[in-house]
Amino acid sequence: MSEKLSDDKCNVTKLFDKLWRESLKQRIIESTKDQQDKEKIAEIIKREIDEFLRTFPFRDRFKLQPDAKDNAKAVAARNRGNELFIPLIGEYLESLQHYNESIAYSEPGSEARALAYGNRSAVCLKFGLYEECLENIRLARASKYPVRLAYKLKKREQHVKRCIDKDAGVFPDRVKHTPGKYRPRDSGHPALKLSYEAHFNVPQLVKCVELRQNKEFGRHLVTTQNLKAGDVFLIEKPYANLLCDTERYKRCACCQNDDRFTLIPCEGCTVAMYCSKECMDQAHKQYHRYECGVLRDCWRIVGLFVKGMVGLRTVATAFASFDQDLEGWNDHLNTLDETKVNAFTVDWNKATVSDIYDTVHVLATNQKRRSRKDLAELIFFASIVHRLLLERTDFGPLCESSQTRSKLLFDLLLRHVQISLINKKRVLHMEREEDDEEEEDNYFGFGDSVDEAKKINHSEQTHAIAVYPLSSMLNHSCVPNVAPINLLDGRCAYIAGRPIAAGEQLFDLYDVSSINYHWSLRKYCLKRTFFFKCHCAACQQNVHVTLDSVVRADPNYTLLLRVLDKVEHKIPFLVQYLNHAKRHYPKHYLMATELLLPHAFRMRHGYCKDDDIRNPIREVDDTGLVATLSRILLASQI
């Protein structure tokens, strides 16, 4: 994992707090004191912020500068990689991250880039990735690898080709792929499908799930028939997703596949890398040309608005979709009756680009619930990003001759940053890792013991954030009855985590659950971020539980531990266990088996063995969560 780009010295939320106390508070409170209309208040605050930024040196305070290639930084990154690339004891994956950083910073055709590709080929050889090694040798030569060192590449190339020929006789049926080309990932299991008949107009949703609205819950989802634990009721694509900055030198910024050994750089920035020219061109066409010049600085200054970063990607995606007719799109948005836009009544079989965007445009912003300070802080951030976009990206030529377009850009930035803060979802992948037995257990990992000192887990890691039109309608409960399953093709499926009776509401989890989160912290986080008070049973009775107590309350699951040895065996047993007619479900927390079910699904459908470079035999192991829960229970019995 790469270092975060965020710079605490340039944190926009921290600087705004200081500016608010010093001058902005009095200025904004005074100018809005007689205004009750929330829309008018936002307009006044925007005017005051614009006036303030005309003289405030925000570029200097945030150290803002265009993201440019820099061979000196490329050389420094490669040197850091070389320090870690030590025979026998080398930290090869860590050195690989630095070589990718070097490639991202290097200028096209430079010696710095050629050497970084050459060094990366050496890492590939260490992992026995012969085709990837040859691809990096090709890239190094294409970048004018220095003649004085050419013999090294030639020697490595000859060695790799001999290894390939030797392996061909040992593994004649090995499936080959072409490095540098987009490659769909496969879990090795049948694709996940809806458990019941799909809605005629919404084929990604089962027919029995409906959108309802009332005063108590607002818009929410209800099932009209009984759902069993493990039933799949929704599989949808995100409208927009954004790779986390910590994954930038590991995953493709477009398809988000783990292709760390063969990534190629965007030539316009040092943040985005791609698995192939195909993905690079697709990203540029669909959004990246509108964000390329500002991504690094946005990640640097974003502060507490990090969850709203996917809002920038949403705006870039939308503009790229409509840039041939921005005036027509603007007219459409100005006359759009948001109360009549419903993702559950749109005919997705015939949906236009405009129809699909509208389903995201109408997601909640909570702007009218925000305090003047909160709204001013968001406008301050959006105003700075707006200026950078006009200065550094294709938005500049698009908006320079039209104040209407510039206003549209700002309005959508402010809107979608707020939408993303509330409606964003994490995109997870399963990652194999070794932990010392003495370290804190990873409760959500997958793995098995290899010896007494080490434990191998497949833990859930976040690699992106995304916005989905349909699943954003799921309300929160600290004791959810549904769970998301991120699939390898970028879609997200939702399963029932426990039996749900006809007429019941479906509840997702907004970051905090009743397990290991104190009730006071849950209430504060939900009120501060989402502006609502949770009325689940755990919050009504001020309950929170520890994972240890959850395990001890559900001892019967140990029977499952004795019979479940492979992930493909786990799901049927867990489903049968959870759907037992006499099963009692606590109202205040999820049972241990309820925690196991979505993790088993994620291991089966969200994990690609070919990407697991820490798993040399490419087998799916037993769940680390199972092992963890077993140790907790055994400890309680001693």
N, C-alpha and C positions, 0 to 999 in steps of 0.2 A: 504494500500500500504506500502510495506517495504521500509526501507531506501536504497538509492542508495549505491552500493558498491564502487563507484569511490572515490578515495582519492586524494584530490587536492595537497597534499604534495608529491604524487607519480605519478603525471600526466606526461605521457611520452612526450606529445607535449610541455609542458612547460619546462621540463628538456632539451629536444632536442634544443629548442630555445636558451637556455643558453649555451649549449655545442657548438652550431653552431657559436655563436658569439665568444666564447673563443678560439676554436681550429679547429672545423670540417670544417668551411667555407673555410679557407685558404687551408686546406689539400685537400679538395675535388675539389675546383675550380682549384687549381694548377694541380692536377692529371688528370683532364678532359679537360683542356683548349684547347688542340689540337685535341680533338675528336668530331666529328659531328654525328656519328652513335649513335642513341638513345639506341640501344640494348647494344652496347659496353660501353656507359656511365653508364648504370645500372650495368654492370659487374664490372666496375672499382670502382663505389661507394660501391658495395657489398664487394669488396676486402678491401677497406679502412675501412669500418664499422667493418668488421670482425677483422681486425688488431687492431682497436681502442678498441673493446670490450674484447680483450684478456687481457688487463691490466686495463680497467675501471671497478670499483667495482659496476656494475649495480645492482647486487643482494642486496647489502647493501643500495644503494641509493633508490631503489624502495621497500625495506623491503620485498623482495620476500621470501616466505617460503611455503613448501608443505601444502596443505589444509588438515588438520587432525581433527579428532574428538577430542573434548575437553569438558570433563564433567564440568569443572569449568565455562566455558562460557555457557554451557547448564543450569547450576544452576542459573547463573546471568540473563539469558534471562527469565527463568521461574519466577524468583522473580519480574522482571519488569512486567510480565503478571499478577502476583498476585496483584501488586499495583493498577492495573487498574480494576481488578475484584472485584468491590465493590457492594454489594447488593443494588438494586434499582437505583443507579446512575452509575453503572459500565459501562466502555467503553469496552464492551465484544468483539467486533470485533478487537479492538486494542490489547486486552489481548490475543486473539487467535493468532495473528501474532507472538507474543513473545513465545507462547507455541510451535508453529510450528518451530520457530527458535531454541528453546530448543531441540526439537526432532531432528532437522537436525544436531546440534552440538554433541548430546549425543552419547556415545559409545553403541554398540549393547548389549542388556541384562543388561544395567546399571540401577540403581535406578533412576538416573536423567531422563532417557527416560521414565521409567514406570510412574513416577510422572507427567511428562509432558502430557503423554497420559491420565492419570487420570484427570488432570486439564482440558484438552481439552474436556473430556466427560461432565464436568460440564457446559462448554460453550454451548455444543450441547443441553443440557437440558434447558438452558435459552431460546434457540430459538425453543424449541419444536421439535427438530430433534431427535426423539427417536431411530430410527435405527442407526443413526450415533453415538449416545451416547453409545449404546450397542457395536458397533464396537470398539470404543475407550476403553471401559472397557475390551474387549477381548484383544486388543493390550497391554494394561497396564499389564494384567495378564501374557501375553506371554513374557513380558519384566521383569518378576519377581517382580511384585509390592510388596512392603514391607508388611510383615505379620502384622506388628503393625498397619497398616492403612487399612487392607483388609476389615474391617467392613464398611468403607465408600463406597467402590465400591459395596459391597453387598447391602447396603441400597439403593444406587442410582439405581442399577440394578432392584431391586424389585419394586421401585417406577415407573420406566420407563415401565416395563412390565405391571403394572396395568394401566398405561396411554394408552398403545397400545391396551389392551383389551377393555378399555372404548371407545376409538376412533373407534374401529372396528364396534361398534353398531351405531355410529353417521355417520361415513363415510365408508359404506360398499364397495363402488366402488373405493376407493382410490387406485391409481396405486402405487405399491411398487417397490422399487429397492434394490439392495444389495450393501450397502456401502463397499468400498474396492475393488470393481470390476469396470472395465471400463464401462462407460455408455454413449452411444451416446446421444447427445443433440438434442432436437426437438423444433422448434419454434412454433409448434402448427398450422402452416399454410402449404399449399401444397408447395413442394420443387420448388425452382426457376429453370426454364428451359430456354433453348435458344429460342428466339422468331421466328427464321427462320430455314430453313433446315441447318443441320450441314455439315461442310466440310467432305468429304468422308474419307480422311486420317487424319484429325485433328478434331475428334468428339467434342472437347471442344470449337470449334470456328464455328461461322456461315459461310456459304459458301461465302457470299457476302463481307466479309472483307479480304483484300489481303495485302501482304507485298510488298511495292514498295521501290525503291532506286533511288535517284538522288543526284546531287551535292549540291543542296540547303538544303535539309532536311536529307540527309543520308537515313538510313533505317527508314521507317515509315509505318503506317497503313492507308488504304483508304477503304471506302465502295463503292461498285459498284452498290448499290441500295439505295433508300431513307430509312433512319432509323427514326423512330418516337421516341419522348421522352419517356423513360421508356422501350424501347426495350433492351433485353438482348442479347449481341453479343459474350460474352466470359465467360466461367466458367472453371478455371484451378486450378490445385494443385501446391503448391510451390515445387521447388526442395529441398530447405532447409529453415527452419525457426527456430528462436531462441527466447525463452521466455525472456522478459526484466528482468533485475536483480531485479527491484522493485516488480515484481510479483512472486518471487521465493517461498514465503511462502503462496501463495494464489492459484496458479494454477499448474496443472500437467506439468512437464517439457517436456513431450512427446506429449500428446493429447491437452494440453493447456486448458483443461476444468477447471472451477472453482470448485475445490473439497477441499477447505481449511479446512473443518471439519474432513477429513479423510486421509490427505496426509501422505505418508510414505517416509522415507529418502533414498537417495542413500547412500550406506555404504562406498563409496570411496571419497565423498566430502561433503561439507556443503551447497552447492548451489542448487543442483537438488533435487526436491521432486516429488513424483508420486502418481497418484490416485489409482494405483493398481500394483500388481506384474507383471501383463501382460504388462503394459506400461513401467515399469522399465526394464524388459527383452528386450522389443522391442527397447528401447532407447539404451541400452548397445550394442545390436547387430548392430544397424544401424549407430551409431555415438559416443555414450557417452564414450566408452572405450578409444577413441582417444583424448578426451578433458577433462575428469573428473578431472585430477590432476592440470589443469591450469585455469579452468574457473574463479575461484575467483580472482586470481591474474590478469588475463586479464581484468576483469571488473574493478579492482582497478586502473590499470595504463592506461587504454585505452585513456583517455582524449578526444580530438576532433575526434578520430577515432571510436567513439562509434557506428556509423552507419555501420562501417565495421566489427563489431563483428560477424555478420552472415556469414562472409567469413570464419571464423574458423570452424563454423558448416558445411559449404559447403565442406571444405577440409576433415573434419572428415567423412562426409557422403560418399564422393567420395572414400576415401581410404577404408572404410568398404565395399564398393561395389566391389572393385577390389583387395582386399588384398590377394586373392588366386593366382593372376597372375599380380603382380605389374610390372614385367619386360615387359610383353606383353602390359600392359596399357601404360607404359612409351614409348615403341616403337610406339604405336598407336598415342600418342600425338605428338611425334617428327616428324611423317610423316603426321599429320593431315593438310589438306588444309582448313584453317578456312574460306576462301571465299566461299567454297562450302557447308558449314554447315548452314542449314536454318530450324528453328523450324517450319516453315510454310509449308515445303515440306517433312518433316519427316513423315513416316507412323506411327502415334502414336498407331495404332492398333497392330502393330508388333514391336514397338520400343524396342531395347535392352537397358540394363543398360548403355552401352557405348553410344548409340545414344542419350539417354536422357541427360546424363552428357555433351555431346558435345554441346548441345544447350545452356548450361549455360557457358561452357568454352569459347565460342566465344563472350560473351557479352562484351560491351565496357569497357576498363580499363582507357582510356585516358592517358596511361603512357607516350606516346610520346609528349603529350602536357604539361607535368608537368615540372616545373623548377627543377634545380639541388637540391635546398633546399627541395622542396616538395618530390621529389623522395628519397632523402637521409633520410628524416624523416620517410617515409613509410618503407624503408629498415631497418632502425634502429629498428622500432617497430616489424617488421616481424622477424628480426634476434633474438631479445630477446625471442619472442614467440616460435620460432623454437628451441632455446636452451632448453626452459622449456618443450616443448613437448618431446624432446629426453630424458630429465632427468626424467620425471614424468609419462609418459603415455605409452601405448602399442606401440607408435611410436619408443621408444627406442630399444626394441628387434628387431623390424621390420627393423630398419635402421642401427643398429650398425655395421653390417658386410657388408654394401653396401653404398658407397659414392654416387652412382647413386640414390638410394632411398632417401637419405638425401637431395640431391640437388632437387629431384622432390618435396619433401615436402616443402622446402623453396620456390621454384618457384611458387608452387600452392598457398601457403600462401600469397605471395606478390600479385599474380594475383587476388585472390578472395577477398582480403581486398579491393583492388581498384574497382573491379566489384561491390562489395556490397555498397561502398560509393556512387556509381553512380546509381545503379539499385535497391537498396533496396526499399521495400514498407512497410509501417506501417500496422500492423494487428490490427483492432479495435474491440472493443466490446461495447455494450450499458450497462451503469451502472447507477443505480438509486441512487440519492443523494439528500439531502435536503440542500437548500441554504437559507440564510437570504435574505429577500427582498432587504435589503439595500446594499448587496454585488453586485459586478459586475455581470451582467447577463451572463449566459452561452448560447451563441447563437446557439449552436449545440446540445442542450439537448432535451430530451423528457420528458414531465410530465404535471401535472396540479396543480392548486392551491389547497392547503388543508386548509389554513386559511390566514389571512391578513399578518401574520408575516413570514410565511415559504413558500417556493416554492419547489416542488418536481420535479426534472429533471431526465431524462435519457440522460446522456451526453455520448459522444464518448470518449473512453479512449484507449490508445495504450497499448497492452499487449505483443506484439511480433514484430519482424522484419523478413521479408522473401524476397526470391528472386524467381521470376517467369520467365520462359523462354519466354512466348508469350507476356504478357503484358509489358515486358521490352522494347518492340519495339515501344510503344506509346511515341510520342514526347510530349514536354511540351508546354502549353500555360497558361498564367496568367488568361485567360478566357476559361477554358476547356469546351469541349462539351461532355465529358464522365465522369463517376464517378465509383469508385470501391465499391463493396458491399461484405464485409467479411462474409462468411457463417459459420454456427456453426460446420460444418464438416471439417473445415480447408481450404476449397477452397475459391477462390476469384472470384466473378462475376463482370462483367463490364456492365453498362447500358449507353444508350445515355441520356444525361441530357437535351438536346434540340433537335429539328428536325435537322437531318444532311442529306444534299442532296447527291445524287449519285455523286461520284467523289471527294467528300470532304475528307480531312484528319481528323483522329480521334486524339484528343488532351487530354492528362491527365494533372494532376497538380503535379509539383515537389515541394511540400512544400509551395510555396509562390503564392498568388493570387493577383488580382488587388484590392480586398476588404481588407481594413485595412493594407495593406503593401505599403509603399511609393515606387514610381517607382525607386528611386535611390537605395533603399535597395534591391529591387527585382533584379535589374541588377547586383549589387555587388554579391549577394548570388549565382545567377545562373552562373555568370562568374567564381567565386572562386571555386564553388563545381563541376559544370558540364561543365565548359569550353566552354560555348556558349553564344551568345547574342540573347535574345528573340526578335522576330519580330512580336509578337502579336500586335493588335491594341492599347492596353493599354500601351505597352512599346514604340511603335513607336511615340505615342503622349504624352508620359510622364504623364499618367493618373493614379491616384489612387482614390478610393472612400471609404467612410465609410459605415458601415452597416446601419446607420440611413438614409443616402441618398438613399441607395438601396431600403429600405422599402418605403420611400416617393415617389420614382419613380415608384412603382408598387402597387398603392392603390387598384387595383381590386382584389388582393388576399384576401382582407378582406371578400369578398363574400364567399370564400372557408372556412374561419374561422368559419362562422356561421353554415355551414352544415357539417363540418367534426368533428365528435366527437370521432371516433375510428380509429386506424391506418389502419385497414382493409378497411375502407371507403376512406381513404385519397388518396391512390395510383390511383384508377380509376378517381377520380375527378381531381387530379393534372395532370395526363396524358392527360385527355380530355382538360383541360385548356391550357396546354403547347403546345398541337398539334393543336390548333385552327388555321384554314387556314390563318387568317389575323393577327396572333400574330407577333408583332415586337420584335426582339431580339437585345438588345444593343450589340455593339461590344467591349465595354470597361469593362463590368462587368457582373456578373450573376444576374438575377432577383431574388427577394425573393422567388418566387415559384420554381426556379431552385435549390435554396439551400434546399428547403423543400423536393423535390422529393427523392434524395438519402438518406436523413435521414429517410424518411418514409419507404423506402426499407430496410434500415438497422434495423429499429425497427421491421419490419415484419419478416425478414429472418436472422437477426444476433443477436436476443435476445431470451434467454430461460427464461421463467417465473419461472421455477423451481429453477433456480440459483439465483433469485432475493430475497435475504433474507431480504431486506428492504421493500419488497412488500408483506405484510402478506396475502392479499386477492388474490395475484397472477393474477392481471388484468393488461392489457396493457393500460396505460393512454394516454391521449392526449399529443401532442408534446409540450415539453418545448420551442422549437424553435418557434412554433406557438404563444404561450403565450408571448414570448419575443418580437416577431415582432408586435404583437397586441399592447403591451404597448408602443412600440416606435411610432407606428402610432397614437395612441390615444393621446400621449403626444404632437405630432406635430400639433394636431387639436385643442388643448386647447388654 
